[in-house]
Amino acid sequence: MSDFQDRARTAEAAMRPVFDATPLQRNEHLSERYDANILLKREDLTPVRSYKLRGAFNAMRKVLDAVPEGGAAPIFVCASAGNHAQGVAFMCRHFGVEGVIYMPVTTPQQKIGKTQTFGGDAIRIELTGDYFDITLTAAQAYCAKIGGHFLSPFDDEDVIEGQASVAVEIERELGGLPDHIVMPVGGGGLSAGVCSYVGDGSDVTLVEPEGGACLNAALRAGTPVRLNHVNSFADGAAVAQVGARTFARLQHLDPGQAITIAEDRLCTTMIEMLNIEGIVLEPAGALAVDALKDMRNRIKGKTVVCVTSGGNFDFERLPEVKERAQRYSGVKKYFILRMPQRPGALKDFLSLLGPDDDIARFEYLKKSARNFGSVLIGIETAHEENFARLQATLRAQDFEFRDITNDEVLAEFLI
């Protein structure tokens, strides 16, 4: 047993009076689809619906253990717009210590409210900055000013050690390590902890959102690099730069072990897991399950654990997730149609729709000429191939149209 494994097991044992181990559940739906033994490590079922309280607990435990008898505990400070904030808040209340949590002004009220609920009177929330980098700078400056202890969401050895408790629980539940572990990666705390614990005992695949693939970039460059732009949709894993400490534990990996997933495709898995399994996953929490689509040949006949890292999903986002899933699957498209301005033109157009085609949106934009008008139309259908038939029919009837489904600029303004 390595020293790191020993420390991770000690951390996991210390957590048990605070919260239960999360379930490791075989998923029949996924196992049948991929001809493998697929199990889900349900980190979405912790008290704060993510694994983040593990690292927060372990780091705070070690800091407090080092306080001299009769000494005062430091004030804990962090910067987060989501799961890390909730984990720190929960643990501040548990340990009875003071915490100050910096969050961007743009943080949804739902997340602010949950963080306050978990922390109660033990925490104070400071809303600062429109962007996370500004929030982080303010939190670190305040922490230095008061001589507090800054709790990094991932780039901290004690946090990494705490996240490794996920692997400790998997090993104990299975009576050994699985053939393959699939998990999301953002800043790298979870992946660094699990990879350090399992060593060569399990094959691992780390999954990043396409718009925040900082580990993949670091592995190819040989050093952490900062992405110029990050798509914040999968906010639990959308990080501009992997941590220095986490990368030191991950740099031996082959770039092929860090795969990327398109955010729109991720939405199809979120919808599928909700509709079929009744499992609510946030975007980052669905990354590991979605990655199975690219791993079918590698995992056939094997025991595979997917870490569902979080379930903090605001249902106000569900229409957006459904929309993106439909567009990715090809069953919903948007067109700008040039409609003749004459009686019966709309009826003629409607007669061209198939039995599985539904109009989801219809909006006149403007008259582009005296006898024609531009129409924004959204169409949903049962099968992707129905659009080929519809577009061929429109051309045959001399309707002019433009497919703007994947036009980012027009879609941003019109859809």
MARMIFI-251276 format. One line per 4 residues: their letters; for each residue y, x, z of C-alpha. Coordinates in steps of 0.02 Angstrom, whole numbers, plus 50000, padded with zeros to 5 digits. Example, Ala and Ser with C-alpha at 12.3 -4.5 7.8 and 13.67 -1.06 7.14 Angstrom:
// MARMIFI-251276
AS> 49775:50615:50390 ~ 49947:50684:50357
This chain:
// MARMIFI-251276
MSDF> 50000:50000:50000 ~ 50171:50069:49951 ~ 50315:50076:50073 ~ 50407:49945:49969
QDRA> 50259:49827:49975 ~ 50250:49848:50163 ~ 50436:49808:50182 ~ 50421:49656:50067
RTAE> 50276:49589:50169 ~ 50373:49615:50330 ~ 50521:49522:50254 ~ 50409:49378:50197
AAMR> 50331:49362:50370 ~ 50503:49357:50450 ~ 50554:49212:50337 ~ 50416:49095:50392
PVFD> 50501:49027:50548 ~ 50653:48989:50440 ~ 50578:48904:50287 ~ 50405:48873:50216
ATPL> 50325:48969:50073 ~ 50355:48882:49907 ~ 50208:48800:49817 ~ 50108:48888:49682
QRNE> 50051:48744:49573 ~ 49934:48741:49424 ~ 50016:48643:49284 ~ 49887:48549:49181
HLSE> 50008:48505:49041 ~ 50057:48686:49009 ~ 49882:48754:49039 ~ 49810:48639:48906
RYDA> 49950:48677:48783 ~ 49933:48866:48796 ~ 49745:48876:48830 ~ 49778:48974:48989
NILL> 49785:48950:49177 ~ 49972:48918:49198 ~ 50040:48908:49375 ~ 50219:48874:49426
KRED> 50295:48965:49574 ~ 50412:48826:49630 ~ 50567:48917:49692 ~ 50660:48759:49646
LTPV> 50583:48684:49804 ~ 50661:48799:49935 ~ 50785:48717:50056 ~ 50928:48769:49939
RSYK> 50828:48738:49779 ~ 50825:48921:49726 ~ 50751:49088:49779 ~ 50922:49159:49825
LRGA> 50907:49123:50011 ~ 50765:49252:50020 ~ 50876:49399:49980 ~ 51018:49330:50084
FNAM> 50902:49310:50234 ~ 50830:49485:50222 ~ 50997:49573:50199 ~ 51079:49477:50342
RKVL> 50927:49502:50455 ~ 50937:49690:50433 ~ 51124:49697:50462 ~ 51111:49593:50620
DAVP> 50962:49694:50685 ~ 51071:49850:50673 ~ 51212:49777:50778 ~ 51214:49866:50947
EGGA> 51175:49761:51100 ~ 51333:49674:51152 ~ 51416:49715:50986 ~ 51497:49587:50871
APIF> 51414:49531:50711 ~ 51516:49565:50554 ~ 51591:49428:50448 ~ 51484:49406:50292
VCAS> 51575:49389:50128 ~ 51509:49345:49955 ~ 51569:49287:49785 ~ 51468:49157:49692
AGNH> 51485:48997:49594 ~ 51310:48935:49630 ~ 51142:48978:49705 ~ 51191:49138:49795
AQGV> 51333:49047:49883 ~ 51214:48913:49943 ~ 51086:49040:50003 ~ 51217:49137:50100
AFMC> 51290:48977:50174 ~ 51118:48920:50232 ~ 51083:49087:50315 ~ 51254:49099:50399
RHFG> 51218:48933:50483 ~ 51041:48989:50528 ~ 51098:49153:50608 ~ 51253:49076:50686
VEGV> 51370:49201:50604 ~ 51534:49181:50512 ~ 51537:49184:50323 ~ 51675:49177:50193
IYMP> 51619:49122:50020 ~ 51733:49149:49871 ~ 51708:49032:49725 ~ 51805:49013:49561
VTTP> 51931:48871:49557 ~ 51833:48801:49410 ~ 51672:48780:49513 ~ 51608:48600:49501
QQKI> 51642:48498:49657 ~ 51456:48462:49674 ~ 51418:48646:49702 ~ 51563:48668:49822
GKTQ> 51505:48517:49921 ~ 51324:48577:49931 ~ 51379:48750:49988 ~ 51487:48674:50124
TFGG> 51344:48561:50179 ~ 51223:48706:50196 ~ 51347:48815:50290 ~ 51434:48685:50397
DAIR> 51558:48757:50522 ~ 51486:48932:50499 ~ 51572:48961:50332 ~ 51740:48950:50248
IELT> 51755:48926:50061 ~ 51897:49009:49966 ~ 51931:48949:49789 ~ 52010:49091:49692
GDYF> 52026:49133:49507 ~ 51977:49042:49349 ~ 51846:49172:49304 ~ 51710:49252:49411
DITL> 51773:49430:49390 ~ 51937:49380:49472 ~ 51842:49292:49611 ~ 51733:49443:49641
TAAQ> 51881:49561:49651 ~ 51968:49448:49777 ~ 51811:49434:49885 ~ 51783:49622:49888
AYCA> 51966:49655:49930 ~ 51960:49530:50074 ~ 51797:49603:50138 ~ 51870:49778:50140
KIGG> 52027:49716:50226 ~ 51934:49635:50371 ~ 51792:49762:50380 ~ 51662:49630:50339
HFLS> 51492:49649:50258 ~ 51486:49606:50073 ~ 51327:49519:50017 ~ 51289:49560:49836
PFDD> 51191:49427:49741 ~ 51072:49557:49671 ~ 51128:49739:49676 ~ 51072:49776:49854
EDVI> 50909:49856:49911 ~ 50885:49732:50052 ~ 50916:49585:49935 ~ 50790:49657:49810
EGQA> 50664:49677:49951 ~ 50692:49497:50005 ~ 50667:49429:49829 ~ 50502:49525:49820
SVAV> 50434:49401:49948 ~ 50403:49287:49798 ~ 50267:49408:49741 ~ 50197:49423:49918
EIER> 50169:49235:49922 ~ 50092:49232:49747 ~ 49969:49370:49794 ~ 49918:49285:49955
ELGG> 49896:49114:49874 ~ 49789:49183:49731 ~ 49695:49310:49836 ~ 49761:49443:49718
LPDH> 49890:49466:49581 ~ 49887:49361:49422 ~ 49861:49432:49248 ~ 50041:49397:49200
IVMP> 50204:49350:49287 ~ 50348:49275:49189 ~ 50518:49263:49273 ~ 50702:49246:49231
VGGG> 50822:49391:49248 ~ 51010:49390:49272 ~ 51076:49532:49378 ~ 50897:49586:49412
GLSA> 50868:49555:49598 ~ 50714:49446:49578 ~ 50638:49544:49436 ~ 50670:49713:49520
GVCS> 50589:49651:49680 ~ 50436:49573:49598 ~ 50409:49716:49475 ~ 50422:49845:49615
YVGD> 50296:49749:49718 ~ 50163:49717:49584 ~ 50177:49888:49501 ~ 50041:49897:49369
GSDV> 49944:49756:49452 ~ 50013:49622:49335 ~ 50089:49620:49163 ~ 50267:49554:49173
TLVE> 50386:49470:49052 ~ 50569:49452:49098 ~ 50669:49315:49015 ~ 50856:49310:48982
PEGG> 50970:49182:48900 ~ 51023:49239:48727 ~ 51206:49233:48779 ~ 51180:49345:48931
ACLN> 51047:49472:48885 ~ 51115:49613:48992 ~ 50945:49688:49040 ~ 50888:49696:48860
AALR> 51050:49785:48815 ~ 51028:49906:48960 ~ 50848:49948:48915 ~ 50898:49988:48736
AGTP> 51047:50092:48792 ~ 50956:50177:48935 ~ 51093:50129:49057 ~ 51180:49969:49117
VRLN> 51307:49910:48989 ~ 51434:49771:49004 ~ 51421:49629:48879 ~ 51583:49584:48791
HVNS> 51547:49398:48803 ~ 51431:49292:48909 ~ 51377:49114:48873 ~ 51385:49029:49043
FADG> 51269:48883:49002 ~ 51120:48960:49096 ~ 51238:49007:49237 ~ 51099:49061:49355
AAVA> 51054:49203:49237 ~ 51212:49228:49135 ~ 51269:49399:49197 ~ 51378:49523:49103
QVGA> 51297:49680:49173 ~ 51132:49713:49261 ~ 51148:49795:49431 ~ 51136:49984:49449
RTFA> 51006:49973:49588 ~ 50906:49839:49501 ~ 50907:49934:49336 ~ 50843:50089:49424
RLQH> 50688:49986:49466 ~ 50673:49910:49292 ~ 50719:50052:49175 ~ 50537:50100:49147
LDPG> 50503:49935:49059 ~ 50484:49923:48872 ~ 50626:49823:48790 ~ 50491:49707:48722
QAIT> 50458:49649:48900 ~ 50634:49578:48912 ~ 50641:49433:48791 ~ 50787:49318:48754
IAED> 50790:49130:48735 ~ 50920:49027:48640 ~ 51013:48912:48757 ~ 50985:48760:48646
RLCT> 50796:48790:48643 ~ 50800:48804:48832 ~ 50866:48626:48837 ~ 50707:48562:48752
TMIE> 50603:48632:48896 ~ 50719:48560:49028 ~ 50701:48387:48949 ~ 50512:48408:48928
MLNI> 50484:48460:49109 ~ 50591:48315:49171 ~ 50511:48182:49060 ~ 50329:48239:49069
EGIV> 50315:48323:49238 ~ 50459:48248:49335 ~ 50520:48424:49376 ~ 50708:48452:49382
LEPA> 50753:48628:49328 ~ 50922:48708:49303 ~ 50939:48807:49140 ~ 50895:48975:49220
GALA> 50751:48892:49311 ~ 50673:48839:49146 ~ 50679:49011:49063 ~ 50506:49067:49116
VDAL> 50423:48906:49058 ~ 50515:48907:48891 ~ 50461:49088:48860 ~ 50279:49033:48848
KDMR> 50318:48970:48672 ~ 50334:49152:48617 ~ 50184:49215:48716 ~ 50040:49105:48659
NRIK> 49933:49245:48588 ~ 49964:49362:48736 ~ 49918:49240:48873 ~ 49768:49145:48802
GKTV> 49631:49134:48933 ~ 49736:49222:49066 ~ 49807:49171:49234 ~ 49995:49164:49213
VCVT> 50127:49129:49346 ~ 50296:49065:49289 ~ 50434:49075:49419 ~ 50540:48918:49411
SGGN> 50686:49001:49495 ~ 50802:48855:49530 ~ 50829:48668:49521 ~ 51014:48651:49558
FDFE> 51052:48541:49410 ~ 51202:48426:49404 ~ 51143:48267:49317 ~ 51316:48244:49244
RLPE> 51260:48383:49125 ~ 51107:48286:49066 ~ 51191:48209:48912 ~ 51243:48384:48856
VKER> 51067:48452:48884 ~ 50989:48307:48787 ~ 51116:48330:48647 ~ 51079:48516:48631
AQRY> 50892:48486:48637 ~ 50901:48357:48498 ~ 51008:48467:48388 ~ 50892:48617:48414
SGVK> 50739:48510:48375 ~ 50821:48449:48215 ~ 50814:48265:48259 ~ 51002:48244:48276
KYFI> 51134:48298:48153 ~ 51320:48273:48124 ~ 51399:48251:47953 ~ 51573:48231:47884
LRMP> 51551:48098:47752 ~ 51675:48057:47613 ~ 51674:47867:47616 ~ 51747:47761:47473
QRPG> 51882:47643:47536 ~ 51814:47484:47459 ~ 51728:47328:47523 ~ 51542:47354:47542
ALKD> 51545:47545:47546 ~ 51488:47553:47726 ~ 51351:47427:47693 ~ 51292:47532:47545
FLSL> 51283:47685:47656 ~ 51188:47595:47793 ~ 51059:47534:47668 ~ 51012:47717:47634
LGPD> 50957:47749:47814 ~ 50770:47752:47850 ~ 50680:47644:47979 ~ 50683:47788:48107
DDIA> 50867:47833:48080 ~ 50997:47778:48208 ~ 51185:47801:48204 ~ 51238:47886:48366
RFEY> 51420:47909:48320 ~ 51536:47840:48186 ~ 51720:47886:48182 ~ 51850:47881:48044
LKKS> 51945:48045:48045 ~ 52076:48015:47911 ~ 52102:47959:47733 ~ 52085:48114:47627
ARNF> 52142:48022:47470 ~ 52204:47850:47425 ~ 52032:47782:47392 ~ 51925:47889:47510
GSVL> 51915:47922:47696 ~ 51829:48055:47799 ~ 51701:47994:47925 ~ 51618:48090:48066
IGIE> 51443:48022:48083 ~ 51305:48071:48203 ~ 51127:48020:48161 ~ 50970:48027:48268
TAHE> 50798:48012:48193 ~ 50618:48018:48250 ~ 50562:48167:48145 ~ 50659:48317:48081
ENFA> 50593:48297:47903 ~ 50680:48127:47888 ~ 50845:48217:47861 ~ 50784:48299:47701
RLQA> 50746:48127:47631 ~ 50914:48056:47688 ~ 51016:48199:47615 ~ 50923:48188:47449
TLRA> 50960:48000:47445 ~ 51144:48026:47484 ~ 51160:48152:47341 ~ 51072:48035:47222
QDFE> 51196:47898:47266 ~ 51345:48017:47243 ~ 51397:48018:47426 ~ 51488:48180:47468
FRDI> 51446:48250:47640 ~ 51446:48408:47743 ~ 51322:48451:47881 ~ 51426:48519:48027
TNDE> 51287:48518:48159 ~ 51284:48708:48174 ~ 51466:48741:48132 ~ 51526:48804:48302
VLAE> 51712:48786:48266 ~ 51706:48609:48195 ~ 51578:48554:48323 ~ 51689:48613:48465
FLI> 51834:48508:48404 ~ 51745:48356:48335 ~ 51579:48329:48424
